[in-house]
Amino acid sequence: MLVDEGYTKYNCHWLEGAAPPDDYVRPLTQWRNRLYKLGLIGEYENGIGFGNLSRRLEQTDHFIITGTQTGGLPTLTEQNYTLVTTYDWQQNKLTCIGPVAASSESLTHGAIYKSNQQVKAVIHVHHLELWEKLTNCVPTTAADAAYGTPEMAQEIIRLSQEGDLQKAKILVMSGHLEGIIVFGASLAEAGNLLLEYYQNLTNCQKMV
């Protein structure tokens, strides 16, 4: 299955199956609802959705993530999530099990989980003003690393190895207009960090 979300194509081996466990999905939906209301997750006028959240399954590299083309939905149910079980960003492919195929940004989420076993949750949002203010103010990927590509995953790994990213827990996707990623040891940590930056748009230097 070759998926195209408007930005890039990736090979997704989607095994249709049951929805992920409700106790894992419920906190994702609660945070997703908050970010949707703020416009950090949503859909552009051309119908292309943006933004996604994921949560690692304990003691594994598997993670539950919002499905492809769900950005424009006002709220999600368990049928809008899937479990990513394997991913290889060098070959731009992944395997997922659930009611829906995984977002193409899953490869970027996977790179973050692989880079730091302490990370339990990843959030990807869009916000132009925040993106402009934080570019090169927090860890920032190279401008030629496009959304959902092996190059973007490699940039995540490079930034992680340099150390600043593990401390900041936020990055700007320079080659992906408006794209920002936060992560943490819990979904609440990642979400609250994002809200802190969002609420302090006027002076990012003060927060780094």
HELIX and SHEET records of a PDB file:
HELIX    1   1 ASP A   22  LYS A   37  1                                  16    
HELIX    2   2 GLU A   78  ASN A   80  5                                   3    
HELIX    3   3 SER A  106  SER A  115  1                                  10    
HELIX    4   4 LEU A  128  LEU A  134  1                                   7    
HELIX    5   5 PRO A  150  GLU A  162  1                                  13    
HELIX    6   6 ASP A  164  ALA A  168  1                                   5    
HELIX    7   7 LEU A  187  GLN A  199  1                                  13    
HELIX    8   8 CYS A  204  MET A  207  5                                   4    
SHEET    1   A 9 LEU A   2  ASP A   4  0                                        
SHEET    2   A 9 LYS A   9  GLU A  16 -1                                        
SHEET    3   A 9 LYS A  93  GLY A  98  1                                        
SHEET    4   A 9 TYR A  81  ASP A  88 -1                                        
SHEET    5   A 9 PHE A  63  THR A  66 -1                                        
SHEET    6   A 9 ASN A  52  ARG A  56 -1                                        
SHEET    7   A 9 ALA A 121  HIS A 126 -1                                        
SHEET    8   A 9 GLY A 179  GLY A 184 -1                                        
SHEET    9   A 9 ILE A 170  VAL A 172 -1                                        
SHEET    1   B 2 GLY A  42  GLU A  43  0                                        
SHEET    2   B 2 GLY A  49  PHE A  50 -1                                        
END                                                                             
